[in-house]
Amino acid sequence: MLRALAVDDERPSLEELLYLLNADPRIGSAEGAGDATEALRRINRALESGPGGPEAIDVVFLDIHMPGLDGLDLARLLTGFANPPLVVFVTAHEDFAVQAFDLKAVDYVLKPVRKERLAEAVRRAAELRETAAPRIPVSEPDPDHIPVELGGVTRFVSVDDITHVVAQGDYARLHTDKGSHLIRIPLSTLEERWRSRGFVRIHRRHLVALRHIGELRLDAGTVSVMVGTEELQVSRRHARELRDLLMRRP
């Protein structure tokens, strides 16, 4: 069962495409996005979720002519990801087929979309996904970097550059020497993922890279650490473990 994302700035076309996709028994779920920037945000969440995660996307049905970032631009961005979703172009223009297939598109469907023609594109996507499924890694595609969005562009931040992480509900804010980035991953997930990389929980809201701790401060029974120029509070339940880890640190 494929999980699909349909992208089209024309609402009637998007609704028609979603209707046809949901009618196909090989589509497990289909959701829509009104432009490429919204789609990129959704795909970024899918990649953070992982291939088997609850927000994963298998295939994107993508219009070409859209305001701002167009479909070809979005497809080019996706080629930079380690494990991007498949792409099927759905467009009223015949002129971009060569560029589309240069970008490894699964299919190129012309509007108005016929049910039989879309079904063929779904079949191709399903076969490719089934063939690729055994080779999909269960861990994150690139353990040394994490994708973040900045102004509609996805960039990759090195985990080694992250000094600390602050929880913000279901989100987490990554801090580096050059700034911060908000991502839709809970702090508990990052704690488990980066424990082997020297990150330690010091507070219910703070995850810190041990190598970036400059000072451990004790003041009237409270404990804090200096990470760069920022002072972060350490909760009582984490204070002893942190002190032991810092004492053993090379």
Secondary structure as UniProt FT lines:
FT   STRAND          2..7
FT   HELIX           11..22
FT   TURN            25..26
FT   STRAND          27..33
FT   HELIX           36..49
FT   TURN            51..52
FT   TURN            54..55
FT   STRAND          59..62
FT   HELIX           71..78
FT   TURN            79..80
FT   STRAND          86..91
FT   TURN            95..96
FT   HELIX           97..102
FT   TURN            103..104
FT   STRAND          107..110
FT   HELIX           115..132
FT   HELIX           133..135
FT   TURN            143..144
FT   STRAND          145..150
FT   TURN            151..152
FT   STRAND          153..158
FT   HELIX           159..161
FT   STRAND          162..168
FT   TURN            169..170
FT   STRAND          171..176
FT   TURN            177..178
FT   STRAND          179..183
FT   HELIX           187..194
FT   HELIX           195..197
FT   STRAND          199..203
FT   TURN            204..205
FT   STRAND          206..209
FT   HELIX           210..212
FT   STRAND          213..219
FT   TURN            220..221
FT   STRAND          222..227
FT   TURN            228..229
FT   STRAND          230..234
FT   HELIX           236..248
//
